[in-house]
Amino acid sequence: MTTHLITTPITSDTHPRCGATVLTGHAEGLHTRVDLTPLNRAGEFAALLDNLQTYTLTRGGLVHRDATRIAGTALTGPVLAEHRCHRLVPVHHRQPSPPTAPAVVADSCPY
């Protein structure tokens, strides 16, 4: 068995140059640092046009997104872009956060 194409669990780290919080790990042999901002489809395309690699965050670690994985629907999880210092992701390129459950009012007891 080879250890060249390993995928490791991710760790949270601080980037040594800019001080931003990033996720670090090996994704199929590629050592990578990614930003914490999940991207929508337009955000992923913008990152790719900016020469940044994109990854899907899974329970096992980061999975590098190539053309087949971008076009497919098998990977579910947030899409994260490779870190570039002081790069800000526009609001219209961010994945919207999931809706929160409505607060339960405890004034009246149904029984």
Short mmCIF file of the C-alpha atoms (twelve columns), coordinates in Angstrom:
data_MODEL
# 
_entry.id   MODEL 
# 
loop_
_atom_site.group_PDB 
_atom_site.id 
_atom_site.type_symbol 
_atom_site.label_atom_id 
_atom_site.label_alt_id 
_atom_site.label_comp_id 
_atom_site.label_asym_id 
_atom_site.label_seq_id 
_atom_site.Cartn_x 
_atom_site.Cartn_y 
_atom_site.Cartn_z 
_atom_site.pdbx_PDB_model_num 
ATOM 1   C CA . MET A 1   0.000   0.000  0.000   1 
ATOM 2   C CA . THR A 2   1.275   3.443  -0.858  1 
ATOM 3   C CA . THR A 3   1.161   6.493  1.356   1 
ATOM 4   C CA . HIS A 4   1.529   9.021  -1.465  1 
ATOM 5   C CA . LEU A 5   -2.169  9.697  -1.976  1 
ATOM 6   C CA . ILE A 6   -3.215  9.907  1.646   1 
ATOM 7   C CA . THR A 7   -6.171  11.833 3.018   1 
ATOM 8   C CA . THR A 8   -5.801  12.885 6.627   1 
ATOM 9   C CA . PRO A 9   -8.251  14.293 9.141   1 
ATOM 10  C CA . ILE A 10  -8.287  18.069 9.074   1 
ATOM 11  C CA . THR A 11  -7.078  20.338 11.820  1 
ATOM 12  C CA . SER A 12  -7.840  23.952 12.543  1 
ATOM 13  C CA . ASP A 13  -4.752  26.114 12.362  1 
ATOM 14  C CA . THR A 14  -3.646  29.716 12.079  1 
ATOM 15  C CA . HIS A 15  -1.972  30.707 8.837   1 
ATOM 16  C CA . PRO A 16  1.607   31.776 9.668   1 
ATOM 17  C CA . ARG A 17  1.682   34.725 7.258   1 
ATOM 18  C CA . CYS A 18  -1.704  36.435 7.670   1 
ATOM 19  C CA . GLY A 19  -3.033  34.966 10.931  1 
ATOM 20  C CA . ALA A 20  -6.331  33.771 9.415   1 
ATOM 21  C CA . THR A 21  -7.972  30.617 10.756  1 
ATOM 22  C CA . VAL A 22  -7.738  27.855 8.154   1 
ATOM 23  C CA . LEU A 23  -8.368  24.122 7.914   1 
ATOM 24  C CA . THR A 24  -5.231  22.113 7.162   1 
ATOM 25  C CA . GLY A 25  -4.790  18.538 5.999   1 
ATOM 26  C CA . HIS A 26  -3.824  16.224 3.173   1 
ATOM 27  C CA . ALA A 27  -6.424  15.699 0.446   1 
ATOM 28  C CA . GLU A 28  -5.500  12.726 -1.727  1 
ATOM 29  C CA . GLY A 29  -1.814  13.475 -1.338  1 
ATOM 30  C CA . LEU A 30  -2.097  17.246 -1.679  1 
ATOM 31  C CA . HIS A 31  -1.164  19.231 1.422   1 
ATOM 32  C CA . THR A 32  -3.704  22.004 1.573   1 
ATOM 33  C CA . ARG A 33  -5.024  24.909 3.585   1 
ATOM 34  C CA . VAL A 34  -8.584  26.041 2.972   1 
ATOM 35  C CA . ASP A 35  -10.656 28.994 4.119   1 
ATOM 36  C CA . LEU A 36  -13.632 28.434 6.407   1 
ATOM 37  C CA . THR A 37  -16.188 30.187 4.169   1 
ATOM 38  C CA . PRO A 38  -18.399 27.671 2.297   1 
ATOM 39  C CA . LEU A 39  -18.970 28.578 -1.341  1 
ATOM 40  C CA . ASN A 40  -22.037 28.324 -3.547  1 
ATOM 41  C CA . ARG A 41  -21.781 27.273 -7.201  1 
ATOM 42  C CA . ALA A 42  -20.897 30.772 -8.448  1 
ATOM 43  C CA . GLY A 43  -18.330 31.128 -5.666  1 
ATOM 44  C CA . GLU A 44  -16.658 27.886 -6.651  1 
ATOM 45  C CA . PHE A 45  -16.423 28.972 -10.280 1 
ATOM 46  C CA . ALA A 46  -15.003 32.336 -9.219  1 
ATOM 47  C CA . ALA A 47  -12.389 30.586 -7.070  1 
ATOM 48  C CA . LEU A 48  -11.422 28.290 -9.953  1 
ATOM 49  C CA . LEU A 49  -11.107 31.278 -12.299 1 
ATOM 50  C CA . ASP A 50  -8.861  32.850 -9.651  1 
ATOM 51  C CA . ASN A 51  -6.564  29.754 -9.902  1 
ATOM 52  C CA . LEU A 52  -7.608  28.386 -6.496  1 
ATOM 53  C CA . GLN A 53  -8.288  24.686 -5.956  1 
ATOM 54  C CA . THR A 54  -11.606 23.721 -4.343  1 
ATOM 55  C CA . TYR A 55  -12.338 20.925 -1.887  1 
ATOM 56  C CA . THR A 56  -15.367 19.268 -0.332  1 
ATOM 57  C CA . LEU A 57  -15.295 18.880 3.439   1 
ATOM 58  C CA . THR A 58  -16.327 15.345 4.467   1 
ATOM 59  C CA . ARG A 59  -16.147 13.376 7.692   1 
ATOM 60  C CA . GLY A 60  -12.892 11.781 6.523   1 
ATOM 61  C CA . GLY A 61  -11.197 15.027 5.542   1 
ATOM 62  C CA . LEU A 62  -10.949 17.164 2.432   1 
ATOM 63  C CA . VAL A 63  -11.700 15.783 -1.037  1 
ATOM 64  C CA . HIS A 64  -10.144 17.567 -4.014  1 
ATOM 65  C CA . ARG A 65  -12.778 18.624 -6.539  1 
ATOM 66  C CA . ASP A 66  -11.857 17.911 -10.131 1 
ATOM 67  C CA . ALA A 67  -14.096 18.360 -13.192 1 
ATOM 68  C CA . THR A 68  -15.949 15.079 -12.590 1 
ATOM 69  C CA . ARG A 69  -16.599 15.830 -8.929  1 
ATOM 70  C CA . ILE A 70  -17.726 19.373 -9.653  1 
ATOM 71  C CA . ALA A 71  -20.226 18.147 -12.252 1 
ATOM 72  C CA . GLY A 72  -21.439 15.224 -10.131 1 
ATOM 73  C CA . THR A 73  -23.731 15.122 -7.132  1 
ATOM 74  C CA . ALA A 74  -22.157 12.289 -5.131  1 
ATOM 75  C CA . LEU A 75  -20.207 14.519 -2.738  1 
ATOM 76  C CA . THR A 76  -22.301 16.301 -0.169  1 
ATOM 77  C CA . GLY A 77  -20.706 18.780 2.120   1 
ATOM 78  C CA . PRO A 78  -19.497 22.336 2.089   1 
ATOM 79  C CA . VAL A 79  -17.261 23.413 -0.792  1 
ATOM 80  C CA . LEU A 80  -14.186 25.284 0.443   1 
ATOM 81  C CA . ALA A 81  -11.560 27.156 -1.555  1 
ATOM 82  C CA . GLU A 82  -7.812  27.004 -1.127  1 
ATOM 83  C CA . HIS A 83  -6.564  29.751 1.194   1 
ATOM 84  C CA . ARG A 84  -5.099  32.922 -0.213  1 
ATOM 85  C CA . CYS A 85  -4.034  35.585 2.265   1 
ATOM 86  C CA . HIS A 86  -6.374  38.574 2.642   1 
ATOM 87  C CA . ARG A 87  -8.844  37.221 0.061   1 
ATOM 88  C CA . LEU A 88  -12.421 38.164 0.920   1 
ATOM 89  C CA . VAL A 89  -15.316 36.094 -0.426  1 
ATOM 90  C CA . PRO A 90  -18.159 38.317 -1.659  1 
ATOM 91  C CA . VAL A 91  -21.518 37.738 0.013   1 
ATOM 92  C CA . HIS A 92  -23.133 36.569 -3.244  1 
ATOM 93  C CA . HIS A 93  -20.497 33.791 -3.519  1 
ATOM 94  C CA . ARG A 94  -21.123 32.372 -0.049  1 
ATOM 95  C CA . GLN A 95  -23.287 29.336 0.641   1 
ATOM 96  C CA . PRO A 96  -26.306 30.466 2.657   1 
ATOM 97  C CA . SER A 97  -26.402 29.127 6.178   1 
ATOM 98  C CA . PRO A 98  -29.049 26.480 6.897   1 
ATOM 99  C CA . PRO A 99  -32.292 27.712 8.433   1 
ATOM 100 C CA . THR A 100 -32.530 27.543 12.179  1 
ATOM 101 C CA . ALA A 101 -35.403 25.869 13.997  1 
ATOM 102 C CA . PRO A 102 -38.020 28.300 15.311  1 
ATOM 103 C CA . ALA A 103 -37.859 29.017 19.003  1 
ATOM 104 C CA . VAL A 104 -40.373 27.097 21.095  1 
ATOM 105 C CA . VAL A 105 -42.467 29.290 23.342  1 
ATOM 106 C CA . ALA A 106 -42.941 27.691 26.736  1 
ATOM 107 C CA . ASP A 107 -45.863 29.895 27.961  1 
ATOM 108 C CA . SER A 108 -48.610 27.428 27.380  1 
ATOM 109 C CA . CYS A 109 -48.520 23.774 28.171  1 
ATOM 110 C CA . PRO A 110 -50.501 21.732 25.608  1 
ATOM 111 C CA . TYR A 111 -51.707 19.270 28.306  1 
# 
